[in-house]
């Protein structure tokens, strides 16, 4: 394998490793956001249920 091909392969591998690391970070950020949104949804649902119970009492 010539040095030029080896250098190209090395560059591609480096690019792939960088892309994988960025995707892992994005995945982690999205998981955290998903947890936050799920908690927010539960909170809103609880508040909505409370409002509905008050309306049923009227």
FIGU-470288 format. One record per residue (C-alpha): x, y, z; residue number from 1; chain. Coordinates in nm, 3 decimals, padded with zeros to 5 digits, always signed. Layout:
<pazas>
         u         v         w   num   cadena
         X         Y         Z   NUM        A
...
</pazas>
This chain:
<pazas>
         u         v         w   num   cadena
   +00.000   +00.000   +00.000     1        A
   +00.147   +00.335   -00.097     2        A
   +00.202   +00.608   +00.158     3        A
   -00.057   +00.826   -00.018     4        A
   -00.329   +00.561   +00.012     5        A
   -00.231   +00.493   +00.371     6        A
   -00.255   +00.864   +00.454     7        A
   -00.597   +00.885   +00.288     8        A
   -00.718   +00.583   +00.483     9        A
   -00.583   +00.731   +00.805    10        A
   -00.765   +01.060   +00.733    11        A
   -01.093   +00.882   +00.665    12        A
   -01.064   +00.679   +00.983    13        A
   -00.992   +00.995   +01.182    14        A
   -01.299   +01.161   +01.028    15        A
   -01.514   +00.861   +01.114    16        A
   -01.390   +00.852   +01.474    17        A
   -01.464   +01.223   +01.510    18        A
   -01.812   +01.179   +01.363    19        A
   -01.883   +00.887   +01.598    20        A
   -01.774   +01.091   +01.900    21        A
   -01.999   +01.380   +01.794    22        A
   -02.292   +01.143   +01.745    23        A
   -02.236   +00.992   +02.090    24        A
   -02.242   +01.340   +02.244    25        A
   -02.559   +01.427   +02.053    26        A
   -02.718   +01.100   +02.160    27        A
   -02.636   +01.173   +02.523    28        A
   -02.779   +01.525   +02.494    29        A
   -03.097   +01.392   +02.333    30        A
   -03.138   +01.129   +02.606    31        A
   -03.112   +01.399   +02.872    32        A
   -03.363   +01.616   +02.686    33        A
   -03.598   +01.320   +02.652    34        A
   -03.585   +01.260   +03.028    35        A
   -03.654   +01.630   +03.092    36        A
   -03.946   +01.634   +02.850    37        A
   -04.089   +01.315   +02.999    38        A
   -04.076   +01.466   +03.347    39        A
   -04.234   +01.785   +03.216    40        A
   -04.513   +01.582   +03.050    41        A
   -04.583   +01.398   +03.375    42        A
   -04.598   +01.730   +03.560    43        A
   -04.837   +01.882   +03.305    44        A
   -05.053   +01.569   +03.315    45        A
   -05.071   +01.589   +03.694    46        A
   -05.166   +01.956   +03.682    47        A
   -05.428   +01.889   +03.414    48        A
   -05.578   +01.604   +03.617    49        A
   -05.596   +01.838   +03.918    50        A
   -05.777   +02.102   +03.714    51        A
   -06.019   +01.845   +03.575    52        A
   -06.099   +01.720   +03.926    53        A
   -06.176   +02.074   +04.035    54        A
   -06.405   +02.122   +03.736    55        A
   -06.587   +01.797   +03.814    56        A
   -06.656   +01.931   +04.162    57        A
   -06.825   +02.243   +04.027    58        A
</pazas>
